[in-house]
Amino acid sequence: GAYGTMQQTWKDAGCDHLQNVTNVRLAEYLIGMSTLIPMPQDYWPDDGVKWSVNVMEHRASKRHQGGHAFQVLLAESTPAYTADGSDGTFAVELSAKQMRTAIEREY
């Protein structure tokens, strides 16, 4: 669809098994749900916290495992992340493989 318009089928991804959902459908679903998704603590071990993310954008990428990149916001941490004195929100990219692995491990 056109940029900024959500496909009508985005909610369908929530009814299918993860392995049956394409990266594009998964990304649109996660953006549409605008939910916090807990990530494994070992994704950012140096931070000493467990992050939860919001998916903000996505794109096809030959550079990332799984052929897709998810732009996420590190939105919430347990315990609160205070190491750098910032407000604790950071944007990072995760590969499709990292995103799917996290969902499988955390859910």
C-alpha positions as CSV (number, residue, x, y, z in Angstrom):
1,G,0.0,0.0,0.0
2,A,0.9,3.7,-0.1
3,Y,3.2,5.0,2.6
4,G,1.4,5.8,5.7
5,T,-1.7,3.7,4.9
6,M,-2.2,0.4,6.7
7,Q,-3.3,-2.6,4.8
8,Q,-6.7,-4.0,5.8
9,T,-5.2,-7.4,6.4
10,W,-2.6,-6.4,9.0
11,K,-4.7,-7.9,11.9
12,D,-4.7,-11.3,10.2
13,A,-1.1,-11.9,11.2
14,G,-2.3,-12.3,14.8
15,C,-4.3,-15.4,13.9
16,D,-1.5,-17.2,12.1
17,H,1.5,-19.2,13.3
18,L,4.6,-17.1,13.3
19,Q,6.3,-19.3,10.7
20,N,3.4,-18.7,8.3
21,V,3.6,-14.9,8.5
22,T,5.9,-13.0,6.1
23,N,8.2,-10.4,7.4
24,V,6.1,-7.6,5.9
25,R,2.9,-8.9,7.5
26,L,4.7,-9.4,10.8
27,A,6.1,-5.9,10.7
28,E,2.8,-4.3,9.8
29,Y,1.0,-6.3,12.5
30,L,3.5,-5.2,15.2
31,I,3.4,-1.6,14.1
32,G,-0.4,-1.7,14.0
33,M,-0.6,-3.3,17.5
34,S,1.8,-0.6,18.8
35,T,2.6,-2.9,21.7
36,L,5.7,-3.4,23.8
37,I,7.5,-6.6,22.8
38,P,9.9,-8.0,25.4
39,M,13.3,-8.9,24.1
40,P,15.7,-11.5,25.5
41,Q,18.1,-9.9,28.0
42,D,21.1,-11.4,26.1
43,Y,20.3,-9.1,23.1
44,W,22.0,-6.2,24.9
45,P,24.0,-7.8,27.7
46,D,26.2,-4.8,28.4
47,D,23.2,-2.7,29.3
48,G,22.4,-4.9,32.3
49,V,18.6,-4.6,31.6
50,K,15.8,-6.4,29.7
51,W,14.5,-4.1,27.0
52,S,11.0,-4.1,25.5
53,V,10.6,-2.5,22.0
54,N,8.0,-0.9,19.8
55,V,8.4,-1.6,16.0
56,M,8.3,1.8,14.2
57,E,9.3,1.0,10.6
58,H,10.5,-1.9,8.5
59,R,12.3,-2.5,5.2
60,A,13.7,-5.3,3.0
61,S,17.4,-5.6,3.6
62,K,20.0,-7.9,2.1
63,R,22.3,-7.0,5.0
64,H,20.1,-8.5,7.7
65,Q,19.5,-12.1,8.5
66,G,16.0,-13.1,7.3
67,G,16.1,-10.4,4.5
68,H,14.3,-7.7,6.5
69,A,15.2,-5.0,9.0
70,F,12.9,-3.8,11.8
71,Q,13.5,-0.3,13.1
72,V,12.5,-0.5,16.8
73,L,12.5,1.9,19.7
74,L,14.0,0.6,22.9
75,A,11.0,1.9,24.8
76,E,11.1,0.3,28.3
77,S,13.7,-1.5,30.4
78,T,13.6,-3.6,33.6
79,P,15.2,-2.3,35.7
80,A,15.3,1.3,34.5
81,Y,18.3,2.0,32.2
82,T,20.3,4.9,33.6
83,A,23.9,4.2,32.5
84,D,24.3,7.1,30.1
85,G,22.1,9.8,31.7
86,S,19.6,9.9,28.8
87,D,15.9,9.5,29.0
88,G,16.4,5.8,28.1
89,T,14.8,5.6,24.7
90,F,16.9,4.6,21.7
91,A,16.2,3.6,18.1
92,V,18.0,0.5,16.8
93,E,17.6,-2.0,14.0
94,L,16.9,-5.7,14.5
95,S,17.0,-8.3,11.8
96,A,14.0,-10.4,10.9
97,K,15.8,-13.4,12.5
98,Q,16.4,-11.5,15.8
99,M,12.8,-10.3,15.9
100,R,11.3,-13.7,15.2
101,T,13.7,-15.4,17.7
102,A,12.7,-12.9,20.4
103,I,9.0,-13.5,19.8
104,E,9.5,-17.2,19.9
105,R,11.6,-17.1,23.1
106,E,9.5,-14.5,25.0
107,Y,6.0,-15.9,24.0
